[in-house]
Amino acid sequence: MNYENLLISTKDGITTITINRPSKLNALNSQTIKELHSALKVCELDKETKVIILTGSGEKAFVAGADISEFASYSVKEGKKLAALGQQLLFDFLANLSTPVIAAVNGFALGGGLELAMAAHFRIASENAKMGLPEVSLGVIPGYGGTQRLPQLVGKGRALEFIMTAGMIDAKQALDYGLVNHVTSQEELLPLAQSIAQKIMKNSTVAIAAAIRAVNANYTDGINGFAVEIEEFGDCFGTADFQEGTTAFLEKRKANFPGK
């Protein structure tokens, strides 16, 4: 598929999706959200893709926010539909992918951009990164999961201060808060993401997918995460990856996981 706002490349099991709207600081519009959904779905079905890296083009922005011009005149009903559709199509979809997604935050990640990064399985950032949820300065609140995922990552008090002040934090603060896992230079951002991806790819894709489901269950209303962990743990015993992993360990050799 040809994408208007994305650049996609795959090498050695790693697919890099680059949001490419540099004139708009990679802001999310409806077209980009649809394209991201499509690209992530293709990656999820692609047996060659073991890890996805999500980043922005240029050195200024990961995603500088949503494209406000698209919804400035929306009604209450349209606003609710916008948030519901966006969460379903992209943000929740991304969070529940069985393929690991690393957000490589290479500059501004504001509003919907930070919400996109938070929906990834974890985040790394360049030293010039700035992050914030400025929605209340526009008379609205984060609508793509920001009020839910930010407290999960940094705690309720910090999240509420972050949201209510509409301020920005730098990469060092994001690291201190636990919002990102690593901070590095702009030049080393993608190499670091690739290095982490390579470590992930040494392990069982089946077990990783099970771990994602189990961890996500803890943040799902009405779901007992411990019960999901027990089920996923038990199911692993019926996989070819488990047989290969345990056999390789006992034979003191490197495992060659079949991915099933």
N, C-alpha and C positions, 0 to 999 in steps of 0.2 A: 504494500500500500504506500502511496505517496502522501507525505505529510507536509502541510503548509507551515506549521510552527514548531516542528520537531526535527532534530537530527538524530539518527540512530545508527549505531555501529556495534558489531559483535565480533569479539576476538577472544579465543581461548576460553570460551564458556562464560565470558562477561559481556553483557549487553549494556551499553551506555546510552541513556536517553537524555538528550540535551534540549531544553526548552529554548527555542530560538526566535525571540521577538526583541532583539536588542534595542530597537528604536523606542519600545515601550517598557524597557527594563524587564522584559520577559513576563509582563503582567498576564495573569490568567483571564482569558475571555472564554466565552462558551465554546468556540471552535477548538481552543487549546485543551480545554477540559475533555471534550469528546475525543480528540486525538490521543491524549494521554491514556484515556480508558482503552482505546483501541490498541495502542502500542503495548500497554501492560498486559492486556488479554493475549496478544500474540506471543509475548515473552513467556507468559504462564503456560502456554500450550507448546512452546518450543523446547524440545528435550535437550537441545544444545545449550540453552541459556540456564546457567546454574545460579548466577547472581546478577542483579540489576543495579546499576549506578544511575542515580537521577541527579542532574545538575542543570545549571543555566549557562547560556552562552555569554562570552565576554568576561570581564573582570569586575564589573560593577554590581551585578545582581544575580542571585539565584532566581527568585521571583519576587518582584517588588510589590506584589499585592494583586487584588482582583482589578479587572478593568471597570472602574466605577461608572464610566460613561454608558455602559450597557444597562445598568439597573437604577440609575439616579431617579428615574420617574416611575418606578414600579409601585404598584399598590400593595396592600397588606397580603392579599392572596398571592400575588406574583412573587413577593418576597419569600413567603413560606415555601412556595414551589421551587424557587431558585435554590434555597438551602437544602431542601429535601432531595432534589434531583442531583445537586452537586455532591452531596455526601454519598448517595447511592452509587452514582456513576464513577466517582473518582476516589474520594477520600476514604470511605469505608472499604471500597473495593481494593484500594492499595494496601490498607492496613491488614487485610485478610488474605492477601496473596500468599501462596505456599512457597513461592520463590523469594528468597531474601532480597530486600531493597535497602540500599544504602543511599541516603541523601547526602550529596557532597555540596555543602552550602558555600558558594563562592562569592558572596557579597550580600546585598540586601535580601532579607527574607522577611517580608512584612505582610501582615494580614493573611490573605489566602496563601501567600508564599510560605509563611511559617507554618500554617496549618497543613500545607502539603508536606513540608519537611517532617512535621510531627507525625504524620500518617505513615511515613516510612518506618522500617523496623528499627533503625537507629540512624544517627546523624554524625557527620564530621564537618568541620568548618575551617575556612581559611581565616587568617589573622585579621583580614579586613571586613569580615562578616559583621553585619548589624541585624538584629532581630527584634521584632515587635509586633504587637497586635493593636493598631491605632484606631480600630473601628469606632470606639466611643467618641472620638473626636469628630466623627461624621454623623453622630446621632444614631448609631446602630451598634450591634455587638458582633463578635465573631460568629459566623454561621456555618462554617465548614468543619466543625468539630473542635474549634479552639478552646471553648469554655470547658470541654471535657478532657481533652488530651493534655493540655498544659498543666492542670493540677495533678494529673497522674505522673507527670515527669518532674515537676519542680515543687509540688506541694500547694495546698489551697491558699495559704497566705501570700506566698510569692506570686502565684498566678493571679490572684485578685488585684494585688498592687500593680502588677504588670499590665493587666487589662484596664484597670480604672485610671491609671496615669497616662495611658496611651503612649508610653515612652519606648525607647529602644535600649537594648543592651548590646555590648560588644561581645566578641568571641570568647574573651577570657571570662567574662561574667557568665556567659552561657555554659562554659565548661564548669565553672564553680557551682552553678545551679543544677548541673546534671542534664541540661537540655541537649548538649552535644557530648560525644564520647571523646573526641580528639580535636585539637586545634593545630594547624600547621600553616606553612606558607602557601601562597596562591599557587606557586610552581609545583609544590609537592602534594597538593590536595588530591588530584586524580591518581597519582602514583600510590598515595597512601590508601585510597579507597580500593584500588586494584590489589594492593598487598593484602588488605583485610579480606577481600573477596577470594583471593587464592587460598587463604587459610580456611575459609568456609568451605570451599569446593573440595577440600581433602576429605570431608566428612559425608555421611549419608544424607542424600537429599530427602529421602523418605523420613528419616528421623528429624531432620531440620523442620520439615513441613509440620510434623506432629508437634514439635516444640512450639512453633508459632501458634498453632491452634490452642495448645494448652495455656500458653502465656496469655493470649488474647481472651480466653474464657474467663480469666480472673477479673476482667474489666467489662464483662457483659452482664447486664441486669438479669437476674433470675437464673443464672448459670453458676453451678458449683465448680469452680476451677479445679479443686482437688479431685473431684469425681472425674472430670475430663482428663486430668493428668493420669489417673489410674487406667482409664480406658485406652488412652493413647499409648501409655507405657506397655500395657498388655498386648495391644495390637502390633507393636513393634516386633514381638516375638514370632509373629507369623510372616515376617518379611524376609526376602532374600538378602537384604542389606544386613539384617541382624545375624543371619547365618554366616555371611561373609565376614562381618566385623568380629564376631566372637571367634570364628575359626582362625582368622588372621592373627588375632591377639594370642591365641594358644599356640599357634605355629611360629610366633615371633617374626611375623612379616608384615609388610604394609598392606592394608586392606584395599581391594579393588572393588568398590561398591557398584553393583549393577543398577542401582536406582529404582528398585522395586521390592 
